[in-house]
Amino acid sequence: MCTFLIFFYPFYLLRGECLYISECTVKKILKEAGASRSSSEAVEALQNYIDRVAFGVAQKAVKLSKHAKRKTVDISDVKLAIS
């Protein structure tokens, strides 16, 4: 297990070991950013970081929509959760 996963391990205890961003997607991002090659550790670390951040934004957006007494998460909720 890499250091990155150990550092963020308590977060994964809250929602299980499910990753929402695929390894293939992360490799595409790195390739578009200019990387000709990437290590599996680098892909895994970036995958976990993107997943953690995206999940946090989603949680905030859901909380905001519930506060507004709506069942549907709106674009305004996501924008506010990001800012």
C-alpha positions as CSV (number, residue, x, y, z in Angstrom):
1,M,0.0,0.0,0.0
2,C,1.5,3.3,-1.0
3,T,2.0,6.2,1.5
4,F,-0.8,8.2,-0.2
5,L,-3.4,5.5,0.7
6,I,-2.2,5.3,4.2
7,F,-2.4,9.1,4.6
8,F,-6.0,9.1,3.4
9,Y,-7.1,5.7,4.8
10,P,-9.6,7.1,7.4
11,F,-11.5,8.7,4.5
12,Y,-11.9,5.4,2.8
13,L,-13.2,3.8,6.0
14,L,-16.2,6.2,5.8
15,R,-17.3,4.9,2.4
16,G,-15.5,1.7,1.6
17,E,-12.8,0.9,-0.9
18,C,-14.9,1.9,-4.0
19,L,-13.2,4.1,-6.6
20,Y,-15.3,6.1,-9.0
21,I,-12.6,7.4,-11.3
22,S,-11.2,4.6,-13.5
23,E,-7.5,3.9,-13.9
24,C,-7.9,4.3,-17.6
25,T,-9.4,7.8,-17.2
26,V,-6.4,8.9,-15.0
27,K,-3.9,7.6,-17.5
28,K,-5.7,9.6,-20.2
29,I,-5.5,12.7,-18.1
30,L,-1.8,12.2,-17.5
31,K,-1.2,11.6,-21.2
32,E,-3.1,14.8,-22.2
33,A,-1.0,16.7,-19.6
34,G,2.1,15.6,-21.5
35,A,3.3,12.4,-19.8
36,S,4.6,9.9,-22.2
37,R,4.8,7.3,-19.4
38,S,3.5,7.1,-15.9
39,S,4.1,4.7,-13.0
40,S,1.3,2.6,-11.5
41,E,2.0,4.4,-8.2
42,A,1.5,7.8,-9.8
43,V,-1.7,6.7,-11.5
44,E,-3.0,5.3,-8.2
45,A,-2.1,8.4,-6.2
46,L,-3.8,10.7,-8.7
47,Q,-6.8,8.4,-9.0
48,N,-7.3,8.4,-5.3
49,Y,-6.9,12.2,-5.0
50,I,-9.3,13.0,-7.8
51,D,-11.8,10.5,-6.4
52,R,-11.5,12.0,-2.9
53,V,-12.0,15.5,-4.1
54,A,-14.9,14.7,-6.4
55,F,-16.7,12.7,-3.7
56,G,-16.3,15.6,-1.3
57,V,-17.8,18.0,-3.8
58,A,-20.7,15.6,-4.4
59,Q,-21.3,15.3,-0.7
60,K,-21.4,19.1,-0.3
61,A,-23.7,19.5,-3.3
62,V,-26.1,16.9,-1.9
63,K,-26.1,18.7,1.5
64,L,-26.8,22.1,-0.3
65,S,-29.7,20.6,-2.3
66,K,-31.2,19.1,0.9
67,H,-30.9,22.4,2.7
68,A,-32.8,24.0,-0.2
69,K,-35.5,21.3,0.3
70,R,-34.9,19.8,-3.1
71,K,-34.3,16.2,-4.0
72,T,-32.5,17.1,-7.2
73,V,-28.8,18.3,-7.1
74,D,-28.7,21.4,-9.3
75,I,-25.8,23.0,-11.1
76,S,-25.9,25.8,-8.6
77,D,-25.3,23.3,-5.8
78,V,-22.2,21.9,-7.5
79,K,-20.9,25.4,-8.3
80,L,-21.3,26.4,-4.7
81,A,-19.8,23.2,-3.4
82,I,-16.7,23.8,-5.5
83,S,-16.2,27.4,-4.4
